[in-house]
Amino acid sequence: MNNKQEIQKMRKVNMKIFPTYKKLAWDYLFFYTIDFLFLTQIKGISASDVVLKSTFYALFSSIMQIPANIIVEFLGRKNSLILGNIFNCFYMVIIMISRNLGDLILAEFVSAVASSIKNIAEPSLLNESIPPSKYKSQIFSKINAKGISGFYLFNAISKIISGILFTINGYLPIICSLVVLILVSVLSIGFIEPLKRKNKSINELLNKKQIKNIKDGFSYILKSERLKALILCSSLIVTLIVILSSYMVSLLKDLRLSSIIIGFIGAIGSYSSFYASKKQEKFHNKFRNKSLMISAILISASSLIAGICGLKAENNTILIAIVILMDLIYYFGQGIYHTLIDKYLRNFSNEEIDTKIFAAKNLFSNIVKAIGGVVASFLLSKTTTAYCMIIIGIIFTIIYILLAKYMKKRVGLKPEEYSEEERKYDELKELD
């Protein structure tokens, strides 16, 4: 886009649509919490296999990062979002007709393709739609947080509805999720491509120069102490979040709570995430570079305490209440993490490097998630959910304490405290 008016129109349209889009498209509405019950109760798939499916998702997502980066460069950010959302529709259809672990593996491959593309294209589209200024990071965070907090609010409502619908017919929540995904696919058509495409062919994108650009981008990321620390932190936090998304529901199921009650608990949890995302700026201003680690400790501690109480919680109202409280704390920590991580990663970036940073984050996160998923599935096949949560809680709490020491001198510094190499792609240097 060379015309100034076209650029202004693009920024106005994209910044206006993005929060609404994110509210509906960030993740599967009407799906989570109920998905575990649907696959175990309606489809008769074992709990350990349901947990294991996340491992295949992570594995496929790792493989897809570089291809997804090429797809985004070839199709552009807007068209990539449309493609990713269409793949999500296919995912939901496969989930509905799945019968065994093999079907779930296929579904997770389709979901991995969708999320790999979207996780690169979405933050990059927003980043390139905001005009360069010293306030760009705050604007990015504000718009992104508005979308995420809205999603959590919608997710809270959808979990109540899906819990009720599940008791009527187990397929109804999945159908509702598919309808939302179709609407999201239509909504994504409204974006305007922020960067002028050069109509490159696949052969051009795969030529030596383009491969070298990708290689140089990843090489820069691996040399950056700040980005390495953030990506490691992101990988370890999101791994525990994914594990607990199934463990928490499994524990509530073990305590013989109905799908309606579990849906209500999930709804309150989503509201907890909504509240956390709305307060992320205050949380960040108060705790600064400790923000991510505090959210991590909240999540790991909630796993440990919920597991301990879950051992004796059946028919004990007080212990069940504590388990539910830990579930809400888990959601709160998740809300803080998700609204801050992209903000931190996009600092000191421009259009040359931003997609590669998000791709690198997704790549390493999915490798760690794959490992974590195998361990989580193995544990659940050998012992009860409560003991699994205790073991996982202890392991991750220790890891996070060590990680906090590693990150202390690498993340959250003032811009002038970073080296020139760290700020190599910082678009704000041009404004200094």
HUVENUR-V517797 format. One record per backbone hydrogen bond with DSSP energy under -1.0 kcal/mol. CO is the residue of the C=O (numbers start at 0). NH is the residue of the N-H. If there is no record, write none. Layout:
CO_NH, CO_NH
This chain:
2_6, 3_7, 4_8, 5_9, 6_10, 7_11, 8_12, 9_13, 10_14, 11_15, 12_16, 13_17, 16_20, 17_21, 18_22, 19_23, 20_24, 21_25, 30_34, 31_33, 32_36, 33_37, 34_38, 35_39, 36_40, 37_41, 37_42, 38_44, 45_49, 46_50, 47_51, 48_52, 50_53, 51_54, 51_55, 52_56, 53_57, 54_58, 55_59, 56_60, 57_61, 58_62, 59_63, 63_67, 64_68, 65_69, 66_70, 67_71, 68_72, 69_73, 70_74, 71_75, 75_79, 76_80, 77_81, 78_82, 79_83, 80_84, 81_85, 82_86, 83_87, 84_88, 85_89, 86_90, 87_91, 88_92, 89_93, 90_94, 91_95, 92_96, 99_103, 100_104, 101_105, 102_106, 103_107, 104_108, 105_109, 106_110, 107_111, 108_112, 109_113, 110_114, 111_115, 112_116, 113_117, 114_118, 116_120, 117_121, 119_123, 120_124, 121_125, 122_126, 123_127, 132_135, 134_138, 135_139, 136_140, 137_141, 138_142, 139_143, 140_144, 141_145, 142_146, 143_147, 144_148, 145_149, 146_150, 147_151, 148_152, 149_153, 150_154, 151_155, 152_156, 153_157, 154_158, 155_159, 156_160, 157_161, 158_162, 159_163, 160_164, 161_165, 164_168, 168_171, 170_174, 171_175, 172_176, 173_177, 174_178, 175_179, 176_180, 177_181, 178_182, 179_183, 180_184, 181_185, 182_186, 183_187, 185_188, 186_189, 187_190, 200_204, 201_205, 203_206, 206_210, 207_211, 208_212, 209_213, 210_214, 211_215, 212_216, 213_217, 214_218, 215_219, 216_220, 217_221, 218_222, 219_223, 223_227, 224_228, 225_229, 226_230, 227_231, 228_232, 229_233, 230_234, 231_235, 232_236, 233_237, 234_238, 235_239, 236_240, 237_241, 238_242, 239_243, 240_244, 242_246, 243_247, 245_249, 246_250, 247_251, 248_252, 249_253, 250_254, 251_256, 252_255, 257_261, 258_262, 259_263, 260_264, 261_265, 262_266, 263_267, 264_268, 265_269, 266_270, 267_271, 268_272, 269_273, 270_274, 271_275, 272_276, 273_277, 274_278, 278_282, 279_283, 280_284, 281_285, 282_286, 283_287, 286_289, 287_290, 289_293, 290_294, 291_295, 292_296, 293_297, 294_298, 295_299, 296_300, 297_301, 298_302, 299_303, 300_304, 301_305, 302_306, 303_307, 304_308, 305_309, 308_311, 312_315, 315_319, 316_320, 317_321, 318_322, 319_323, 320_324, 321_325, 322_326, 323_327, 324_328, 325_329, 326_330, 327_331, 328_332, 329_333, 330_334, 331_335, 332_336, 333_337, 334_338, 335_339, 336_340, 339_343, 340_344, 341_345, 345_348, 349_352, 349_353, 352_356, 353_357, 354_358, 355_359, 356_360, 357_361, 358_362, 359_363, 360_364, 361_365, 362_366, 363_367, 364_368, 365_369, 366_370, 367_371, 368_372, 369_373, 370_374, 371_375, 372_376, 373_377, 374_378, 375_379, 376_380, 378_381, 378_382, 383_387, 384_388, 385_389, 386_390, 387_391, 388_392, 389_393, 390_394, 391_395, 392_396, 393_397, 394_398, 395_399, 396_400, 397_401, 398_402, 399_403, 400_404, 401_405, 402_406, 403_407, 406_409, 406_410, 413_416, 414_417, 418_422, 420_423, 422_425, 425_428, 427_430
